[in-house]
């Protein structure tokens, strides 16, 4: 598997990481073991989780799996987790990026995972109530105490990324080396400001939902309502927050002009290569500027194996251009769109 550096740090990782949001929910422990074994056998290194995933069960299950592994696997795996996100069991001071909550969250994650140090610890979301200096000093203290190796951020806007890096530099604190953001052929708006902010500051991009919740797998058809167990299927079994998220995501993409053209193009390229559309979509994303990792979220080992076909694919320039043009987000007004393109392509002749 291709190895890259996490941002401007010297830490190497696999270009494909493993997301674990389904662990303890749609992925039971037996299947989780098969998923993790498949991942490490394929050369995967980065396992990404969060204290908010299935209200902490995901971290606990990963910890149980780690304890069964030989020393060489435990030493090779890079653990990435997040704190500060909301869970259904959170009390008043049990979410957000306060020193109080992040201390509680980090200690819980260390116990659940059964480790003394976490490779990459990320603030799960921006917290508008907590002073940024408080969050950054906590992360710096955690690095100095040897409880985390590196800090990262997740789901920040462009100005939030820049403010975080600037303040860390001004105060002489450990700056984040990564940022996580949703990124795929069907979700490219982060290219307008968030990706440039990351590139300008040497932050590695960890892309989550790289298949847009399964839309890029080829299993959804135009004008057909999806049925279970697909993520966008109509169901009453999932929580209200999840329903609201996937419902909005699905409706947004199915009505967007060009979505089905992107899916058609993916299908044609996949058929020509005798691979899955998902593998082609992931290969395109792996070549985007600033990408240090692609977080694969799967329910079972078969899905993971199908996605990992991407590691053998190198798209040619024509394929990349066709996918990039077809998926270009439309409707961007000033200061993006044509004006932003002129800024990016300005030359001196």
N, C-alpha and C positions, 0 to 999 in steps of 0.2 A: 504494500500500500504506500502511496506517495506520502512523504513526510515534509512538513513545513514548520517554520518558526511561528510561535504565537506572538504576532505583532513584531515589535522591534526588540523583544526580549531574546535571549539565547535558548529558550525552552523549545524543544522540538515536539511535535505532535503529529498524529495521523490526520490527513485532510478530512477524513470522515470520522466523526465522533458519534457516540450513541446517546440518544435522548431516552429518558426513563420516566416520562410523565404518566405512562400507562401501567407502570409496575405497581401491583397491589390493587389494580382495578380491572381493566380488560385483559391485562397480562398477569396470570397467576404465578405463583412462585416456581412451579415446575417449568413453565414456559419461559419465565425470566431466566432461569439457569441456562436453558438452551440458547436464548438470545445472547446472553453474555459470553457463553462459551464460543458461539459462532463468531462473535465480534473479535474476541482476542485471538482466536485461531486464524482470523483473516489479517491479523496485524494491526487491529485497532488499538488505540491507546487512550483516547479521551472519553471518559464516561461522565456525562453531564446530568446532574439531578438538581433537586431543590428541596428545602424543608417543607415547601408548600405542596409538593407533589403527593397526592393521595393522603394529605394530612400527616405526612411524615413516614408513611409505610414504605415508600419507595427507597428512602435512605436505609431504613432498617433491613429491607430485603437485600439490598446491595451489600450491606455490612455482613449479613449471613453468608452470602456467596463468597465474599472476600476471604472470610475465615476458612473456607474450604480449599483455597487456592495455594499452590506452592509459592515459596518465597519469590521466585523469579517473576511470577505473574504479578504478585502484589507490588513488587518494586517497579515493574514496568508500567503498570496502569497509572494514568493521570486522573485524579478525582477532581471534578469540578462541581461545586454546588452553589446555591444562592440562598440569601436570607433577606428578610424584610417583606416578602410577599404575603398576601392575605390568605388565610386558611379558614375553613368553616368553623374551626374550633378556637380561633384567635380571640383573645380578650382585648381590652382597651389598649394595653401597652405591649401586645404581642404581635404587632406588625408595624411596618415602617422602618426607617433607617436611623433610629435613635441608637445611642450607645447602649442603652438599657436593653432594647429588643435584639439588636445584633449580637450582643454578648450572649444573651439567652439562646438565640438561634444557632450561633456558632458552636457553643458548648453542646447543644443537643445534637447537632449534625456530627460532631466528632464522636460522641457516644454511639449514635446510631450506626455510623459507618465503621466504627471500631478502629479508628486511626488516631494518631497523635497530631497529624498535620494534614491539611487539605491543600492540594496543589493550587487550585484557582478558586477564590471565594469572591462571589459577585453580589452587588446590591441588585436585588431582583427587579426593582422598578424605581423610578425617580420619586422622591418624597418631598412634596412641596411644603410640608410643615416643619421638617427638621432642618436646622442649619447645615449646609453642606460641609462646613468645617468639622462639625461633630462627627459626621459619617466618615470623612477622610481620616480624622485622627484615630477613630476606632480601627479602621483598616490598617493604618500605619502601625498602630500598637500591636495588632494581631500578627503582622509580618515580623516585627521586632521580637515578639514573644515566641516565634517559631510555630505558631498555630496555623498559619497559612503561608504559602510561598509567594503567591502573587494575588493582586486584587484585580477585579474586573467590574464592569457595569452592564446593565441589561435594560433594554426597552427605554433608552434615553433618546431625546430629540437631539438635533445637531447643536443647538445652543447649550443644552445641558451637558453634552459631551465636552464641548470646548470649555465651559465654565469649570467643570470638574478637573480637567487637565491643568488649566491655568492656576486654579487655586492650590492644587497639590504642588505645583512647581513653586509658587510664591511662598508657600509655607514649608517647603522642603520635605514634604511627605511622600510616601510611596504612591506613585500614580498608577492608575489602571493600565493594564497591558492589553486588555480585550474589551470589546463591547458586543453584546448579543442583540440581534435584531431579526425580525421576520424578513426573509429575503427569498425570492424565487422568481421564476419567469412571469408569474402573475402578481408579484408584489415587489415592484422595483422603485417605488417612490423614495426609498431611503437613499437612492443614488443622487437625489437633488441636493441634500445638505449633510445627511448623517454619514454617509460613506466618505465624502470629502473631508469631513471633520476628523474621522478616524484615520484616514490616510495622512493628513497633515500632521497628526500627532503620534504616528507610529503605533496605533492601536490595531490589533488583529480583529477582524470581524468573524464572529461565530454566528452562522446563519441558522435560525430555527424555522420550522415549518417549510423546509426547502421544496416540498411537493404540494404546498398550499392545501394542507389537510387531506391530501389524496387526490385532489383534482387533476394533478399532473401524472397520475398513474395510468390513465387511459380507461379507467373502469366506469367513468361517468359519461353519459350520452346526452346530447342536446335535446331539450324538450322532454326529458324523462325524469320523473321524480325518483331520487335514489332511495333504495330500501336497504334495511340492515343486512350485515353489521357495519356497513360503511359509515364513516364518520359523519357524513352529511345526511344520513338517512333520517326519516321521521321517527322519533322515539320519545317515549315519556320516561325512560329509565335514567336519563342523565340529569345532572343537577341544573338548576336554572341558569347559573353563570355560564356553564359549558354550552347549554342550548342557545343562549343569547349570542355567544361568541361565534359558534360554528354557523348558526343561522344567518347572522350578519355577513360572515365571510363568504358563505355559499351564494347568498342572494346578490352580493356585491359583484362576485366574479361572473355569475351566469348572465347578468344583464350588461356586463361591460363589453363594449364593442371590441372584437378581436380575440376574446378568450377562446372561443371555439376554433378560430383559425390557428391559434397557438397549439391547441390540443391536436388538431388535424396534422399540422406540420410535425409535431413530435411523433405522432403515430407513423407517419411516412418514413421519417428518419430511423425510427426504431425497427420498422419492418425491413428496411434496407440493410441494417446491421444485424438483424436477428437477435435483438435485445429488447428490453422493456422500454416503454416511453419514460418511465421513471428514471432509468439509468441515463438516458440521453439528457433529461432535464437536470440531473445532478452533475453530469459531466460539464454542461454549460456553466452551471453555478460555480464549479470548482475553479474555473478559469477567470472569474471576475476579479477585478482589482481589489486588493485588500482582504480577500477571503482567507482566513487562517483555519477555518474548520466549518464543516457542514454537519449539523446535528440531525442524525437520522432518528426519527420517532417511529417506532414500529410496534405492532401488537404481538408479533410472533417471529420465530426464527426464519420462516420461509420468506416473509416480507423483507427481513434484513438481508438475506442471501440475494434476493432479487435486486435490492437497492445497491448492494455491494458490487454488482456487475459494472457499475459506473467506474470502478477503479481501473478497469481494463480499457476504457474508452478515451480516445483523444479525438475531439472533433476537429475537422479541418476549418480553415478560415471561412470558407463559403457557408458551412453549416452554422458556424458561430454567428456570422453576419445575418443569416436568414432568421435565426431564432431571436437575435437581438432586435432586429427590425420589427418582427411580428409581435414581439412582446413589449415594445416601447410604450410606456404608460401615456395615454392620451389625456387631453383635457387640462394639461398643466398651463396655468397662466403665469403672468409676471410675478416674481422675477425668474421663473424657471422657463420651461418651454423654449421657444426660439431665442429669447434673450439670454437664457442660461447657456444654451448651446453655443452662441456666439462667444461668450466669455471663455468657455472651455476650449474652443478651437482657435482663439486669437493667435496670430503669428506675425512675425516681422519679416517682411519681404524686401 
